[in-house]
Amino acid sequence: MFRLIAAATTIALSASLAHAGEVRVQVVDVDGHPVADAVVSLSPVDKAPRAVHAVTRNVDQKAQTFIPYVTALHPGDSVVFRNSDDIDHQVYSVSDIARFEFVLDTGESSKPLKVDKTGVAAVGCNIHDRMLTYLYVTKDPDVVVTDAKGEARMEGVPAGHYTAHAWHPQLRPAITLPIQDVMVGADGGSVRFIVAPLLPDPRTAMDHMSMGS
């Protein structure tokens, strides 16, 4: 019986993979310039979201900068903060989905911090105001963050009907978040978002304030 169940599971998994493709993602602004650090996720319309395995993501601190600027996570995932600077940092968040505060000495890493709620957590440094990073937590199994070219790729997306969602930390608060219908075939598909003008990067604004003081 066990062998029959295992064989059936293998066949079902193989069939699922056979109908999974790559989805190419691009995010640009109204002038056609690439938008980096944008989150794009796919929410299934005609099926329940598939389960994903929990992972641990790393956020480093180098040259008084959080790297990466945006990290996409699922509920149950964990994040580890590392201090690669030669000075101390005091990492904190007062967001609804994640509240914590701790000091990291030079070369030190935090214990894994598990996220259980969906939403966005802004994370800063209590010592260096210009330092900022975001944790974006979603139940959508397929989620990516765009690179410097405003591009990303989703691998192994099952064929079907999806709603694509886009988010960026510098989208204006009053704006309706972009969404669009997406059909993914056995050979994959593509998503292209054109987003409204972004607010200035708060990290750069802090630099200018420091220079002016």
NORZINOR-V394239 format. One record per residue. RES is the residue in one letter. PSI is psi in radians with two decimals (* if undefined). OMEGA is omega in degrees with one decimal (none if undefined). Layout:
res:RES psi:PSI omega:OMEGA
res:RES psi:PSI omega:OMEGA
This chain:
res:M psi:-0.76 omega:-180.0
res:F psi:-0.73 omega:-179.7
res:R psi:-0.67 omega:179.2
res:L psi:-0.75 omega:179.3
res:I psi:-0.77 omega:179.6
res:A psi:-0.72 omega:179.6
res:A psi:-0.74 omega:179.6
res:A psi:-0.69 omega:178.6
res:T psi:-0.73 omega:179.2
res:T psi:-0.74 omega:179.1
res:I psi:-0.76 omega:-179.6
res:A psi:-0.72 omega:179.2
res:L psi:-0.73 omega:179.1
res:S psi:-0.72 omega:178.7
res:A psi:-0.68 omega:179.2
res:S psi:-0.79 omega:179.6
res:L psi:-0.58 omega:-179.7
res:A psi:-0.44 omega:179.7
res:H psi:0.45 omega:177.5
res:A psi:2.45 omega:-177.8
res:G psi:-3.05 omega:-180.0
res:E psi:2.34 omega:176.3
res:V psi:2.12 omega:179.2
res:R psi:2.31 omega:-175.4
res:V psi:2.38 omega:175.0
res:Q psi:2.37 omega:176.0
res:V psi:2.21 omega:179.2
res:V psi:2.88 omega:174.4
res:D psi:-3.08 omega:-174.8
res:V psi:-0.33 omega:177.7
res:D psi:0.07 omega:178.6
res:G psi:0.11 omega:179.3
res:H psi:2.50 omega:-179.3
res:P psi:2.53 omega:178.0
res:V psi:1.92 omega:177.4
res:A psi:2.79 omega:174.9
res:D psi:0.44 omega:173.8
res:A psi:2.42 omega:176.9
res:V psi:2.29 omega:174.6
res:V psi:2.26 omega:179.3
res:S psi:2.75 omega:178.9
res:L psi:2.14 omega:177.6
res:S psi:2.07 omega:-177.6
res:P psi:2.38 omega:179.5
res:V psi:-0.68 omega:-171.6
res:D psi:0.26 omega:179.4
res:K psi:2.85 omega:176.8
res:A psi:2.57 omega:177.3
res:P psi:2.36 omega:179.3
res:R psi:2.71 omega:-179.7
res:A psi:2.57 omega:176.3
res:V psi:2.62 omega:179.5
res:H psi:2.44 omega:177.9
res:A psi:2.44 omega:179.4
res:V psi:2.94 omega:175.1
res:T psi:2.19 omega:178.3
res:R psi:2.68 omega:-179.3
res:N psi:2.38 omega:173.4
res:V psi:2.05 omega:-177.5
res:D psi:2.89 omega:174.6
res:Q psi:1.92 omega:-178.5
res:K psi:2.36 omega:-179.8
res:A psi:0.70 omega:-179.7
res:Q psi:0.73 omega:178.7
res:T psi:2.33 omega:172.5
res:F psi:2.31 omega:178.4
res:I psi:2.07 omega:4.2
res:P psi:2.98 omega:178.2
res:Y psi:-0.63 omega:-179.1
res:V psi:2.34 omega:177.0
res:T psi:2.23 omega:177.8
res:A psi:2.34 omega:-176.5
res:L psi:2.85 omega:171.2
res:H psi:2.69 omega:173.3
res:P psi:2.31 omega:-175.9
res:G psi:-0.31 omega:176.0
res:D psi:2.90 omega:177.4
res:S psi:2.76 omega:176.6
res:V psi:2.42 omega:177.7
res:V psi:2.25 omega:176.8
res:F psi:2.36 omega:179.4
res:R psi:2.53 omega:176.5
res:N psi:1.81 omega:178.0
res:S psi:0.11 omega:176.6
res:D psi:2.96 omega:176.6
res:D psi:0.35 omega:176.0
res:I psi:2.83 omega:179.9
res:D psi:2.69 omega:173.7
res:H psi:2.60 omega:177.4
res:Q psi:1.69 omega:-173.9
res:V psi:2.35 omega:-179.2
res:Y psi:2.77 omega:172.0
res:S psi:2.42 omega:175.3
res:V psi:0.40 omega:-179.4
res:S psi:2.75 omega:-179.1
res:D psi:-0.58 omega:-175.0
res:I psi:-0.18 omega:-178.4
res:A psi:2.04 omega:177.5
res:R psi:2.07 omega:179.9
res:F psi:2.87 omega:175.6
res:E psi:2.28 omega:178.6
res:F psi:2.73 omega:178.1
res:V psi:2.37 omega:175.5
res:L psi:2.08 omega:174.7
res:D psi:2.96 omega:178.6
res:T psi:2.23 omega:178.2
res:G psi:0.04 omega:-176.4
res:E psi:2.62 omega:175.0
res:S psi:2.60 omega:177.6
res:S psi:2.88 omega:169.0
res:K psi:2.74 omega:178.5
res:P psi:2.27 omega:178.0
res:L psi:2.01 omega:-176.5
res:K psi:2.40 omega:176.5
res:V psi:2.32 omega:-177.1
res:D psi:-0.36 omega:-175.7
res:K psi:2.64 omega:175.4
res:T psi:2.69 omega:-179.9
res:G psi:-2.83 omega:-177.8
res:V psi:2.31 omega:175.7
res:A psi:2.11 omega:172.0
res:A psi:2.30 omega:-177.4
res:V psi:2.30 omega:-179.6
res:G psi:-3.04 omega:175.4
res:C psi:2.19 omega:-178.1
res:N psi:-0.21 omega:179.8
res:I psi:-0.66 omega:-176.5
res:H psi:1.79 omega:-171.9
res:D psi:-0.48 omega:-176.3
res:R psi:-0.27 omega:-176.2
res:M psi:2.24 omega:-175.9
res:L psi:2.42 omega:173.6
res:T psi:2.84 omega:-177.0
res:Y psi:2.42 omega:171.7
res:L psi:2.08 omega:-179.3
res:Y psi:2.00 omega:-174.6
res:V psi:2.14 omega:-176.8
res:T psi:2.66 omega:174.4
res:K psi:-0.22 omega:178.6
res:D psi:2.17 omega:-175.6
res:P psi:-0.55 omega:-178.2
res:D psi:1.96 omega:-178.0
res:V psi:2.43 omega:-179.3
res:V psi:2.87 omega:174.2
res:V psi:2.29 omega:-175.4
res:T psi:2.63 omega:179.0
res:D psi:-2.94 omega:-177.5
res:A psi:-0.39 omega:177.5
res:K psi:0.05 omega:-177.6
res:G psi:0.40 omega:-174.6
res:E psi:2.76 omega:174.4
res:A psi:2.89 omega:178.9
res:R psi:2.38 omega:173.7
res:M psi:2.16 omega:-178.3
res:E psi:2.53 omega:172.7
res:G psi:0.66 omega:178.8
res:V psi:2.11 omega:179.7
res:P psi:2.51 omega:177.9
res:A psi:2.51 omega:179.3
res:G psi:-3.02 omega:-178.1
res:H psi:2.25 omega:-176.5
res:Y psi:2.74 omega:166.1
res:T psi:2.14 omega:179.3
res:A psi:2.34 omega:179.2
res:H psi:2.49 omega:176.5
res:A psi:2.52 omega:178.4
res:W psi:2.57 omega:174.8
res:H psi:2.48 omega:-177.2
res:P psi:-0.32 omega:-178.1
res:Q psi:0.24 omega:170.0
res:L psi:2.48 omega:-178.4
res:R psi:2.40 omega:-174.7
res:P psi:-0.59 omega:-175.1
res:A psi:-0.14 omega:-174.4
res:I psi:2.56 omega:174.0
res:T psi:2.22 omega:-177.5
res:L psi:2.38 omega:-177.0
res:P psi:2.41 omega:172.6
res:I psi:2.78 omega:174.4
res:Q psi:2.69 omega:175.6
res:D psi:2.45 omega:179.9
res:V psi:2.29 omega:173.0
res:M psi:2.15 omega:178.9
res:V psi:2.15 omega:178.5
res:G psi:-3.07 omega:178.9
res:A psi:-0.44 omega:178.8
res:D psi:0.21 omega:176.2
res:G psi:-2.64 omega:-178.0
res:G psi:-2.90 omega:-179.1
res:S psi:2.69 omega:177.6
res:V psi:2.28 omega:176.7
res:R psi:2.12 omega:178.0
res:F psi:2.41 omega:169.1
res:I psi:1.98 omega:-173.8
res:V psi:2.70 omega:178.3
res:A psi:2.82 omega:179.1
res:P psi:2.39 omega:-177.7
res:L psi:2.70 omega:171.3
res:L psi:2.76 omega:177.6
res:P psi:2.60 omega:177.5
res:D psi:2.06 omega:-177.2
res:P psi:-0.46 omega:178.9
res:R psi:-0.69 omega:177.2
res:T psi:-0.69 omega:179.1
res:A psi:-0.70 omega:178.3
res:M psi:-0.64 omega:177.5
res:D psi:-0.77 omega:-179.1
res:H psi:-0.68 omega:178.4
res:M psi:-0.69 omega:-179.9
res:S psi:-0.67 omega:179.9
res:M psi:-0.55 omega:-177.7
res:G psi:-0.25 omega:-177.2
res:S psi:* omega:none
